[in-house]
Amino acid sequence: MASQSSFFLFFMLPFLIGIAHAQLSSDFYASSCPNAVSTIQTAVNNAVAQESRMGASLLRLHFHDCFVLGCDASILLNDTDSFTGEKTAGGNINSVRGYEVIDTIKSQVESLCPGVVSCADIVAVAARDSVVALGGPTWTVQLGRRDSTTASLSTANSDLPPPTSDLSSLINLFSNKGFTTQEMVALSGTHTIGKARCTNFRDRIYNETNINATFATEKQGICPSDGGDENLSDLDESTNVFDNVYFTNLIEQKGLLHSDQQLYNNGSTDSIVESYSSDSSAFFTDVASAMIKMGNLSPLTGTDGEIRTNCWKVND
């Protein structure tokens, strides 16, 4: 009996530690900074009203933060003498945007409640509010994350899915973070908003065969075979609205990125794409649940990390 009890404790200990570590709650700032969440929402709404693309940028910022060492705002840190930050990683450089919006929000929140609200929580709430501002679903953001004191360029380069990913690679990269294949497809559906650079879809529109010919010709008008790397194209045909058109486009072979069209290419995820294309409510439900799960990736809590005063640098 004693040996069984010891085995049970040994088996359960990592699980119990994980629960204790992730002490997040939706009302974390209810007494310490009651206007924090509404302040973030107002700022996000203003930013998206000025430029709808910013909604996609803030959502992507959260994703690229959480997929690298967890949701700890490490993506916001500039390079220092002691570490190289994540901003220059292959998936981030000349691509990730919205840093200045987060800095503005942080400044506003600091004026309300100095040293209370983390940059990681601001990024998480801003992602949710961006989706809502563009017509998408809402979800309850768990709060109480703290900010990292370091970053990892190498992890950013290895863990962020590149736009050249095949289906098996996408499944594996998301599985490594604890996501099912269905959750991967749902999260990929956030490409219903935003834009991509020519350099990330040039090969697809000139060299791939599983692409709508008219669509390819149209995109070639935006993205020449040589030059124009920074030219932008919408990721789907209703890029300023968070909806399920992305999945309809995939069925029509109008996925802009190689990794997008991989989700509908006579593979194991075809049926999921078909389901979401015909049932936006199912997509909304699943993507909201997956976003909650993503927001819970390895948060720093308790006395781990810190509450940065400026999101782009660790405290002095």
Sequence and secondary structure as in RCSB ss.txt:
>XXXX:A:sequence
MASQSSFFLFFMLPFLIGIAHAQLSSDFYASSCPNAVSTIQTAVNNAVAQESRMGASLLRLHFHDCFVLGCDASI
LLNDTDSFTGEKTAGGNINSVRGYEVIDTIKSQVESLCPGVVSCADIVAVAARDSVVALGGPTWTVQLGRRDSTT
ASLSTANSDLPPPTSDLSSLINLFSNKGFTTQEMVALSGTHTIGKARCTNFRDRIYNETNINATFATEKQGICPS
DGGDENLSDLDESTNVFDNVYFTNLIEQKGLLHSDQQLYNNGSTDSIVESYSSDSSAFFTDVASAMIKMGNLSPL
TGTDGEIRTNCWKVND
>XXXX:A:secstr
 HHHHHHHHHHHHHHHHHHHH   BTTTTTTT TTHHHHHHHHHHHHHHH THHHHHHHHHHHHHHTTTSSSSGG
G    SS   STTSTTTTTT   HHHHHHHHHHHHHHSTTTS HHHHHHHHHHHHHHHTT       B  BB S 
  HHHHHHHS  TT  HHHHHHHHHTTT  HHHHHHHHGGGGS EEEGGGTHHHHHH SSS HHHHHHHHTTS S
SS TT EEESSTTTTS SSHHHHHHHTT  SSHHHHTTSSSSTTHHHHHHHHH HHHHHHHHHHHHHHHHTSS B
 TTSSB  SSTTS   
